[in-house]
């Protein structure tokens, strides 16, 4: 099977996830006030998947994740770590913008969780990087981001083990100067963690 066909096949599968969310009217209250369903963006063959919380105003308007101020900061950190958006895949747990950018509710995260899992099964990344506590708590329940940020944790994911790295959300770092440098330092360290992980495999 050629690389091109694998990529096309993955895109078809992601398109099916998108269509399934629409067909099953997931979170109808959110869907009714949103402009776009924001499924994700990036390389479907990526080794790294970034998972945020939910789309904001800019994301809702453009139908793409992390395109506002937090997205610009994310792009800068990717560049500092020697990566671009084309190297990774970026998505959120909740695929519709919550009203007034409020935090996603537990029921909303629960409703979208199976679709996030399907995305990960399609992409099959080596590493999942959670951005903020809302996505972290689903992969690393009971842990605090302040205690484990930047650390690699291996968790069972289906038949495989997945490496999870919890980072602060870029939006939080924009509003909290002390978090900004912490997030940048953690981010720059990600390629080193992945290299160590490959050598240990």
C-alpha positions in Angstrom: 0.0 0.0 0.0 1.5 3.4 -1.0 2.1 6.2 1.5 -0.3 8.4 -0.5 -3.1 5.9 -0.3 -2.6 5.5 3.5 -3.0 9.3 3.8 -6.1 9.4 1.6 -7.6 6.6 3.6 -6.9 8.4 6.9 -8.5 11.5 5.5 -11.6 9.5 4.5 -11.8 8.1 8.0 -11.5 11.5 9.6 -14.2 12.8 7.3 -16.4 9.9 8.5 -15.8 11.0 12.1 -16.8 14.5 11.2 -20.0 13.3 9.4 -20.8 11.0 12.3 -20.7 13.9 14.8 -23.1 15.9 12.5 -25.4 12.9 11.9 -25.8 12.1 15.6 -26.2 15.7 16.5 -23.6 15.6 19.3 -24.1 18.4 21.9 -27.0 20.0 20.0 -27.0 23.1 22.2 -23.4 23.8 21.3 -24.0 22.9 17.6 -26.9 25.3 17.4 -24.8 28.4 18.3 -21.6 27.4 16.6 -20.5 28.4 13.1 -18.3 25.4 12.5 -17.5 21.9 13.7 -13.8 22.1 14.3 -12.5 18.5 13.9 -8.8 19.2 13.7 -5.9 20.1 11.4 -2.5 18.9 10.4 -0.6 15.8 9.4 -2.7 12.6 9.7 0.6 10.6 9.8 2.0 12.7 12.6 4.0 11.2 15.5 2.6 14.0 17.8 -1.0 14.9 18.4 -1.8 18.1 20.4 -5.2 18.1 22.2 -6.7 21.3 23.5 -10.0 22.0 25.2 -12.5 23.5 22.8 -12.5 26.0 19.9 -12.7 29.8 20.6 -14.1 32.6 18.5 -11.5 32.6 15.8 -11.5 28.8 15.6 -15.3 28.7 15.3 -15.2 31.3 12.5 -12.4 29.6 10.5 -13.2 25.9 11.3 -9.6 25.3 12.4 -8.1 24.7 15.8 -5.7 27.1 17.4 -5.8 30.0 15.0 -6.3 32.9 17.5 -3.8 34.4 19.9 -3.1 31.1 21.6 -2.6 29.5 18.2 0.0 32.1 17.3 1.8 31.4 20.5 1.6 27.6 19.8 3.1 28.2 16.3 6.0 30.2 17.9 6.7 27.3 20.3 6.5 24.7 17.6 9.1 26.7 15.7 11.3 27.0 18.8 11.1 23.2 19.1 12.1 22.8 15.4 8.6 21.8 14.3 5.7 23.3 12.2 2.0 22.7 12.2 2.5 20.5 9.1 4.6 18.1 11.3 1.8 17.5 13.9 -1.9 17.1 14.3 -3.9 19.5 16.4 -7.4 19.0 17.8 -9.6 19.6 20.9 -11.7 17.3 23.0 -14.8 19.4 22.4 -15.3 20.2 18.7 -17.8 23.1 19.0 -17.1 26.5 20.6 -18.8 26.8 24.0 -20.8 30.1 24.4 -18.6 33.1 25.4 -15.5 30.8 25.4 -16.6 29.2 28.8 -14.9 26.0 29.9 -16.4 22.9 28.3 -18.8 21.1 30.6 -18.2 17.5 31.8 -21.1 16.2 29.7 -19.8 17.9 26.6 -16.3 16.4 27.1 -17.9 13.0 27.7 -20.0 13.3 24.5 -17.0 14.1 22.3 -14.5 11.7 24.0 -15.3 8.7 21.7 -14.7 10.8 18.6 -11.4 12.0 20.0 -10.4 8.3 20.6 -11.4 7.5 17.0 -9.1 10.3 15.7 -6.2 8.9 17.7 -6.9 5.4 16.4 -6.8 6.7 12.9 -3.7 8.8 13.2 -1.8 6.4 15.6 0.6 9.0 17.1 3.6 8.0 19.2 2.9 10.9 21.6 -0.2 12.8 22.8 0.4 16.3 24.2 -2.5 17.6 26.2 -2.8 21.4 26.4 -4.6 22.4 29.6 -6.2 20.4 32.4 -9.5 19.6 30.5 -7.7 17.3 28.0 -5.1 16.1 30.5 -7.7 14.8 33.0 -9.1 12.3 30.6 -5.7 10.7 29.9 -4.2 11.2 33.4 -7.1 11.2 35.8 -6.4 12.3 39.4 -3.2 14.1 38.6 -2.5 17.9 38.8 -0.9 19.7 35.8 1.2 21.8 38.2 2.9 18.7 39.4 3.4 16.7 36.1 3.7 19.3 33.3 6.4 18.5 30.8 6.8 14.9 32.1 6.3 11.8 29.8 3.8 9.3 31.2 3.1 5.9 29.5 -0.6 4.9 29.6 -2.4 1.9 28.2 -4.4 2.9 25.1 -6.3 -0.1 23.7 -3.7 -2.7 22.9 -0.9 -0.2 22.8 0.9 2.0 25.3 0.7 5.7 24.5 3.1 8.4 25.8 1.2 11.4 27.3 2.9 14.8 28.0 0.7 17.3 29.8 1.5 21.0 29.1 -0.2 24.2 30.2 -2.6 25.6 27.7 -1.1 28.4 25.6 -4.1 30.7 26.4 -3.3 30.4 30.1 0.3 31.3 29.5 -0.8 34.4 27.6 -2.6 35.7 30.7 0.0 34.4 33.2 3.5 35.6 32.6 5.0 33.0 35.0 3.5 30.2 33.1 4.8 31.5 29.8 8.4 30.5 30.3 7.5 27.2 31.9 5.4 26.3 28.9 8.2 27.4 26.5 10.8 25.3 28.4 8.5 22.3 28.5 7.7 22.6 24.8 11.4 22.9 23.7 12.1 19.7 25.7 9.5 17.7 23.8 11.7 16.6 20.9 14.4 15.4 23.4 11.7 13.3 25.2 10.6 11.7 22.0 14.2 10.9 21.0 14.9 9.3 24.3 11.7 7.3 24.0 12.7 6.1 20.5 16.1 5.0 21.8 14.5 3.2 24.7 12.0 1.3 22.5 
